[in-house]
């Protein structure tokens, strides 16, 4: 069983379009995250949700809107896609955001290419 | 603010050589946690180890070992007798009570047969 899954794995789209990436975890964790990995492999947190509530928003443009229907799912919706949004987006989960010692489990990543 | 520096961008070795990856961190918090993750060519991120700021004991796991030194704010990672399967990008990361992982820029390790 996949612990953290993301769909789709690859996403190619035109500038200006709106797209969504879905993430699901079956680990029973309370906290989920979205990270962006740029072309230089640099990883930066975008959002974190704990039990459906937003706890971290790292100055991400408001074209990016995370949605958590329940604690096992954290989807990322992106409006008006721009060339600079091209990256690999990783979803992750951890047991409890109040315990920074908990390791985060990452999904396989979604490679977004904006043309 | 937290910062993690991995000064080595790329390291290339021949199989069976040892390779050490440097990680230097900055934080004002006295309680913090350090992590290493591996990202193989397939792209997923794999957790390797966690250390808390109160535990300076070094750790060995098979061919992997970690050296944590608070005096120099370093948490270095050594792969002994490297193998081709060790080829990956390795990330050092830091977590404090702001509940997020701050990653270093990563070190790409290439092990040649």
Interface residues (C-beta under 8 A of the other chain):
Chain A: X31 X33 X40 X41 X42 X43 X44 X45 X48 X55 X56 X58 X88 X90 X92 X97 X98 X100 X101 X103 X104 X105 X106 X107 X108 X109 X111
Chain B: X32 X33 X35 X37 X39 X43 X44 X45 X46 X47 X50 X52 X89 X91 X95 X96 X97 X98 X99 X100 X101 X103 X105 X106 X108
